[in-house]
């Protein structure tokens, strides 16, 4: 895996509960594979997430989960560009 990547991730999806937390992982080619530790409805959870780099944004990957927290086969993920994530400068 490439250079370690850490940061904050917040999901604010329409008509869904907001969840926010931290990611810790790295790049595998053009895919960021990371563990997402987050709080939703007052409960702490961890799950694996994947995002594919496309131009200046990332799109989320979906696939079968092996044990509900990690992907069974990260190589078989399907990426959906319905939601495009862009980086924001948090240093301001």
N, C-alpha and C positions, 0 to 999 in steps of 0.2 A: 504494500500500500504506500502511496505517496506521502508527502508532507502532512503532518498532523493539522487538522482543522477543527477549531472550536468556535462556538458562537452561541447566539440566542436565536431561537426560532419561535414565532408566534403565529398561530392559526386563528384567523378571525373570519370564519366562513359564514355566509348568510344563513340565518336560522339554525345555527349550530352553536354549541357552547364553545367559548374561546378557550384555547389551551396554549400555554406558553412554557418554555423550558430551554434547556441547553442541548447543543449537539456536540458530539465528540467523535471524530472519525478521520477519514482521509480520502483522497482521490484514487480511483482505479481507472486509468485512462480518462475518459470524459464523464465519469460517474462518481458523484460524491456518495459514499456509503458511510453512514454514521449511526451511532446510538443516540436516541432522542429521549432525554429524561424530562418529563413534563408534569404539570399539574392540570387536571381537568375536574371540575366539580369537587374540588377539595381533596382529590386523591392523587397520589404520586404514582407514576407509571414509567416504564422504560420500553421502548420498541425501536426496532431498526428502521431507518428511513433511507431512501435513495433518491437522488436528484441528478438528472443528466444535464450537462452544460450545453446550451444552445445559444450561440451568439453572445448576447450580454445578459442572459437570464438562465434560470434553471427550471426544468419541468420535473414533476414528481413521478417516481416509478412505483408500480404496484405489482404484487405477485403473491403466490401462495406462501403462507407463513408456516415454518416448521414447528415451532413450539409457541406460537402466538406472539413472540417477541422478535424473532429473526426470520429472514427470508429463507425458504427452503433451498432455492437456487437463484442467487443474485444474477446469474447470467441469463435467466429467462424472464426478467422483469419487463413489463409493458409500461411505456411512458406516455402520459397524457398531457397535452399542452393546453388543456382547458384552464388551468391556473398557472400563470407564469410568475415565478418569484424573481424579484430584482433585489440586489444588495442595496442597503441604505447605510449611510455614514452615521454611525452611532457616536462618533467622537465629538459631535457638535453639542 
